[in-house]
């Protein structure tokens, strides 16, 4: 049996994505905004992202194919009680970056701040 973290890595991203959609829609944010955040972090084009969803790739494969935004290192704070800056595992760090961005979107943070484009 796989341990929790390994199990997360092997989950299809397409099974996690609807939870992100539900979270942001409950807070009156749009799927387009969610996708904008995901594309910013991963470097995927819209078409590449849709192909990733259709392919049923694992979370590990999804982030393995991503070109993580260089400004992702500006994402700080805590997710699930863990400080992002203290995460050692590179894959878990990418997952938590996305979790943090989705949290910020759901909390109504302005898009330019979420995407770390404001000075």
C-alpha positions in Angstrom: 0.0 0.0 0.0 1.3 3.5 -0.9 1.9 6.1 1.7 -0.2 9.3 1.6 2.3 11.5 -0.3 3.1 8.8 -2.9 -0.6 8.2 -3.4 -1.2 12.0 -4.0 1.6 12.0 -6.6 0.0 9.1 -8.5 -3.6 10.6 -8.5 -4.8 11.7 -12.0 -4.7 15.5 -12.1 -8.0 15.4 -13.9 -9.5 14.0 -10.6 -8.1 16.8 -8.5 -9.1 19.6 -11.0 -12.8 19.5 -10.2 -12.1 20.1 -6.5 -10.3 23.3 -7.5 -13.2 24.3 -9.8 -15.7 23.7 -7.0 -13.6 25.7 -4.5 -13.3 28.8 -6.7 -16.9 28.7 -8.0 -18.2 28.5 -4.4 -16.5 31.9 -3.9 -17.8 33.4 -7.1 -14.6 33.1 -9.1 -14.6 31.6 -12.6 -13.1 28.5 -14.2 -11.4 30.9 -16.6 -9.6 32.6 -13.7 -8.6 29.2 -12.2 -7.2 28.2 -15.6 -5.3 31.4 -15.9 -3.7 30.7 -12.5 -2.8 27.1 -13.5 -1.4 28.3 -16.9 0.7 31.0 -15.2 2.2 28.5 -12.7 2.8 25.6 -15.2 3.7 27.4 -18.4 1.2 25.3 -20.3 -0.8 26.8 -23.2 -4.6 26.4 -22.9 -4.3 23.6 -25.5 -1.5 21.8 -23.6 -3.5 22.1 -20.4 -6.6 20.6 -21.9 -4.5 17.7 -23.3 -3.0 17.1 -19.8 -6.6 16.9 -18.4 -7.7 14.5 -21.2 -4.6 12.3 -20.9 -5.5 11.3 -17.3 -1.8 11.9 -16.4 -0.8 11.7 -12.8 -0.1 14.7 -10.7 3.6 13.7 -10.9 3.4 13.6 -14.7 1.4 16.8 -14.9 4.0 18.8 -12.9 6.9 16.9 -14.7 5.7 18.3 -18.0 5.2 21.8 -16.6 7.5 24.7 -17.1 7.1 26.3 -13.6 7.0 30.1 -13.7 10.2 31.6 -12.3 8.1 33.9 -10.1 6.6 30.9 -8.3 9.3 31.3 -5.7 7.5 34.5 -4.7 4.6 32.3 -3.4 4.9 32.2 0.4 2.7 31.5 3.3 1.1 28.3 4.6 -1.0 25.6 3.0 -2.6 22.9 5.1 -0.6 24.2 8.1 2.7 23.8 6.4 4.9 26.8 5.4 5.6 26.7 1.7 9.2 27.8 2.3 9.8 24.7 4.5 8.8 22.1 1.9 11.8 20.1 0.7 10.2 17.8 -1.8 10.2 19.5 -5.3 7.0 17.9 -6.4 5.1 18.6 -3.2 6.4 22.2 -3.4 4.8 22.6 -6.9 1.5 21.0 -5.6 1.4 23.4 -2.7 2.2 26.4 -4.9 -0.9 25.5 -6.9 -2.9 24.9 -3.7 -1.9 28.3 -2.4 -2.8 30.1 -5.7 -6.2 28.4 -5.7 -6.7 29.5 -2.0 -5.8 33.1 -2.9 -8.2 33.0 -5.9 -11.0 31.7 -3.7 -10.3 34.3 -1.1 -10.9 37.1 -3.6 -7.3 38.2 -4.0 -6.8 40.4 -7.1 -5.4 38.4 -10.0 -2.4 40.7 -10.5 -1.3 39.9 -6.9 -2.0 36.1 -7.3 0.1 36.0 -10.4 2.9 37.9 -8.6 3.0 40.5 -11.3 2.6 43.6 -9.1 5.7 45.3 -7.8 
